């Protein structure tokens, strides 16, 4: 259970029983694993079939935290076969995975606000906390109902929580690099209020946000403009003239590593310029290890000659979107949910990060089977291998390569 549910009177439920997990492993393998992807990974992530070369990033797809969350969700249904099971929001940001849970009778509760659905919970119900965690207010509501709680919160997320709780205890304002309406950021912000609720936080997303904050740290500014700019992204009662005196940086664990590091550098310099030292500046590296590995693997991959890159994952997946940001500056890049997005040799549906919507583009010369081509493929930490396999097979089909050619 999470820190927020430690005081519940309901006995802790261990769903990771050996007999249960053996069945879960087999079930998850059927749904999400891929022998084709594993074989390609074992062969160095590179294969050439005729005039088509496929490259896989060294690190991609499910991370340990995602695998654990899915395993616990599947185990919950086996341990509680006849009880109502609810999930706060989505287990991870992948529509295929969440569809499987719905088919198992696991019902999603709203995560944006505490609605009436939470009032209907009973002590016989099971509530799953997603990998992103959940705000403390949601956890208290679940505890008050006396529900069984299965907490799948990622360990890297909980490390950030410990850091921001420490900031609150020491009177330090948490400056959180993240998306204000993302589940993980909201859960982290609730912990930044501290045990007594008197802690402070400020959420920043862009470097422009950070520069605005840095200017205020150095010399103050228009308080009304500050409060307007960060409305909905700061703790209740936030006072920039008071609460920017001592600051500590944290982040949503799936943000772009280089950007978080630049934010740390700029805020540290602003405090140094104001105070002449950095005693009032605190930071801790809270980027998720899997996120960092996938970003680093992509940077290495981009050093190799490729004609196009396909990034597979849920459109609302933050860590996947950052892979797209990295790649699209270097190479033609398509952010797709799966193989169905590659409609034909002429059309590909993909998510445009700048327009924030799915668009349809021409596939380009890389789909022309008469032309030699090298196609790179990577995926976010919430994308299962079966979707990557489907993408590989669809590309090969359109390139005129028989699927059984991979067997060799």
N, C-alpha and C positions, 0 to 999 in steps of 0.2 A: 504494500500500500504506500501511497505517497505521504509526504510529511503532513499534508492537509487532512489526511484521513487516519492519522495515527491514534487519535483518541476515540475512535468509534467503538461502541460496545459490542458490535458484531464481531464474532471470532474471525480471525484471519483465515481466508480460504486459500489453500494451496492447490491451484489447478494444474501445476506442473508435475503431476504424478507420473511415474515411469510408464504405467500401463496406458494412461491417457496420451502422453506425448508420443508414444510409439505409433498410435493410431493417427494422431495429428500430423506427424511427419509424413506418413504415407498419403494422407489427404491433401496436404499442402503441395507435396511433390506432384500429384496429379494435376492440380490446378495451375501451378506457377513455375515449375522447373522445366528445363529444356536440355536434353542431351546434346542437341546440336550446338547450342551456345557454349556449354561446358567443354565440348570437344574442340571448338574453335579457340576457346580461352587456353586450353591445354597445349594447343599448337602455336601459341604465341600471338593469337588474335589476328592472324593474317592468312588469307586463302585466295588463290587465283584460279578461276574456273573459266577457261576460254579467254575472252578479252575483258572479263570482269574481275576486279580485285576488291575484296572486302577487308576492311580494317576495323578491329574492335579496340576501344580504349583499354588500357591495362586495368583500370578500375571503373566499374559501372554497375548499375542495377542495385538490387537490394543490399542494404547495409545490415549489420547485426541488429541494430535497434529496431529496424522495420521488421526483420524476420521474427524477432522476439515478440513484437506487438501482434503480428498476425498469428503466431503460434498460440499466444495467450487467448486471443479472441476465439480461435477454433476450439481450444481446450475448454473454454467457458461453456460452449454449447454442449460438449460431451459431459462435463461435470454437472451441468444443470440442464438436463435434456427436456424437462417439462416446465421450466420456469420462464417467466418473461425476462428477456435480456435486452438491455438498452445500451447504447453507445453515445457518448457525448460528442456530437459532430461526426467526423469521419476518422477511421482508425489511422489512415495515412492519406496523402493526396494522390490517390490513383483510383479512377472510376471502376476499373475492372475488379480490383480487390474489394472495394466497398460493395459492389454488386453481389459478389459471392457471399458476403456477410448478410446482406439483406435476404438472399435466398435461403440462408440458414435461420431466418426469423429474428435476426438481431436488428432492432429498431433504432434509428438515429434520433437523438434528441437535439433540439436547437442549441447551438453554442454561442450565438451572437448575444442572446439575452436569456434571463431566467423566465421562461414562460410557464403557462399553466400545466404543461406536461410534467414538470418537476413536482407539482403539487399532487399529482396522481400516483407518484411512486409509493410502493409499500415495502414492508420489511421482507417480503418474499421475493422481491425483484433483485436482479443482478444488474449492476451498472459498470460498464467498461470505460475506463479513462484512456483516451487515445495516446499515441506516441508523443504528441505535442504537449501533453499535460492538459490541465484545465484550471481556470481561475479559482482562487480560494473560495469565493462566494458560491460557485457551483458545487464545490466539494462539501461545503458546510450543508447545503441543501440536501445533498445525497445522504450525508451522515444523519441529518435530522430525521430522514425517512427510515433509517436503519437498514438500508440496502446492503446486500453483499457487494463489495467493490473489488474489481479486478483492474489493477493499475498497470498499464503498459507504458507509462511515461519513460522516454529515453533517458538513459543515465547521463548523457551529455547535457540534456536540458536541465536535469536536476542539479548539475554542477553550476550552471548559470544561476539557478534559484539560490543556491547556498551563497554565491558571491553577492547577489543583490540584497539578500537578507542581511549579510554582513555590512554592506554599505549602509543600509537603513539603521542598523544597530549603532554604527559609528557616526551617524549624522551626515552621511555622504549621499548626495543625490545621484541616482542611477541614470546615466544617459545611455539609453538602449538603442542600438542600431538595429532597426527592423521595420516591418510593416505594421502600422498601428492596428489594423484590423485582422492581422494574422492570429490564428489560435495560439500559437506558441508565444508570440509577443505579449498577448493579453494575459496569458498565464504567468509569464515572467513579471510583467508590470504589477500584477496583484501581489506577488511575493516581495516586490521592491517597496511595498508599503510597510513591510516589517510586521512583527508580531503585534505591535500596539496600533498599527494603522497610521502612524505618524510619519512614515518614510515618504520620500519624494522620488519621482521619476519623470524623465522627459524622453520621448521617443523621436528619433531622427531617422530619416530615410535616405536623403540625398546629401551630397557634399555641399549643395547650396544651403540646405537646412543647417548643416554644421557650421558653415561660414557665418551664417546669421547669428548662431549661438556664440561662436567665438568672438564676434564683434561685440556682443553684449557682455561677455566675460571681460573683455579688455577695457571697455569704457562705458558700460551701461547702454541705454537706448530708450526707445519708445516702448514703454511697458504694454500699452494697449495693443500696439502692433504685434508684439511678441505673443501675447495671449491669444490674439486672433489667429496668428499663423499656426500655432500649435494647439488650437482647440481640438479636443478629442485625443490628444497625444501627450498629455501630461497628467500628473496626479491632481486630485481635487485640492483647490486652494494653493496651487503652485504660484510662487512669487519669484520671478527671475532675479530681482535685486537681492533676495535673501538666499534662495536655494541654488544659485550657481557659484556660491563661495567655495564649496568643496564638492567635487564631482568625481564619479567613477564610471568608467565605460564598461558596458556589457553588450551583448548582441543576441539577436535571434540566431540560432546556431547554424542556419543554412544560408547566411548571407555571403556575399562575395568577400573572400578573405582579404584580398588586397585593398578593398574599399574600407573594411573595418579597420585595417592597420593604418590607413591614411586618416581616418577619423580620429583614431587615437593620437596620431602625430599632431594633427591640427589643434585638438583640444588641449593637449599637453603644452604646446607652444603658446596658446592663448593664456593659460594659467601662469606659465613662466613669464610672459610679457607683463602680466598684471601684478604678480607677486614678487618677481625676482627669483623665485624657486618653484619647485613642483610638489611641495609638501601637500598641497590641496588637490592634487591629481592622483587618481588611482586607476589601475587597469589590470585586467587578467585575460589571458587568451582563452576565449570561450567558443571559438569556432569548432564545430563538430569535426572529429577526426575523419569520418567518412566523407563529409562534404569537402574537406581539404584534399583528401586523396583523389577524389573524382575531378576536382578542379586542376590539381597538379598533373594528373594523367592526361587531361585534355590539353594542357599546355604542351606536354611532351608529344602528344599525337599531332598537334598542329605544326610541328617541325617537319613532319613527313609530307611528301607530296600527295594531295588528295584533290579530287574535282568537286566534291560536295560532302557535307556532313549531315547526317540525320540524328537528331536528338529526340529520344523517345521518352515520353512521360506525361503525367497529368498536367493539364494546362494551369492548374492552380498550385502546382508544386514549385515552391520557392527555389529549392536547390537545383531543380531542372532548369528553371528560367535563367539562373545565373550561368549555367553551362552554355546556354544559347547566347547570352550576352558576350561571353568570352569568345565564342567561335565566330559569331556573325561579323565581327570586326576583321576577321582574317580570311574567311572562306564562305561561299554560298551555303547557308544553313537553313534547314527546315525543322521546326519544332512540331512533332507529330504525336498524337495519342497512341497510334498503332498502325498496323498494316492497312487498315481500311482507309486511312487518309491518303494513301498512294492509290489514286483512283484509276489511273491509266498512264500510258506513255505521255499523255498530254497534260494531265491534271494532277495536282497534289494539294490537298487541304492541309493547312498548317496554321499555327497560332502566331500572330504578329504581336510581339511584345509592345511595340510602340502604339499600335492602334488598339491593343487590348481586345482583340477579337480574332476569330478564325477567318482566314481568307483562303481563296483558291488561286493558285499560281500555276503557270506552265512548268512542267517538270524540268524542262531544259535539256541540253544535249546529253546530260549524264544518264538519261533513261533510254537514249537511242541505242538499240542493241548492235548497231553496225559500228559503233565507235568504242574503242578501248576506254575504260573508265576505272577510276579508283574511288570507292565510296566508303567513307568513314561512318561508323555507328557508335554512339554512346547513349547512356541513359541515366536518369536521375536515380537517387537512392531509394525512391519509392516505386520503381518500375520493375515488375517481375520478368524473369527470363523468357517466359512463354510469349510475351508481347514482342520481345526482341527477336525471338525465333520467327514469329509470324512476319515481322518486318523484313528479315533476311530472305525468307522464302518468297515474299511478294516481289522484292527487288529482283531476285534471280529469275522468277517467272517472267517478269516484264522484260528482262534482259535476254530471255530465250534460253536460260540455263535450267536443265531439268533438276528438280529438287533432290533426286537420288544421287546427283553428282557430289553432294556433300558427304555422302557415306564413304567416299574414297579419300 
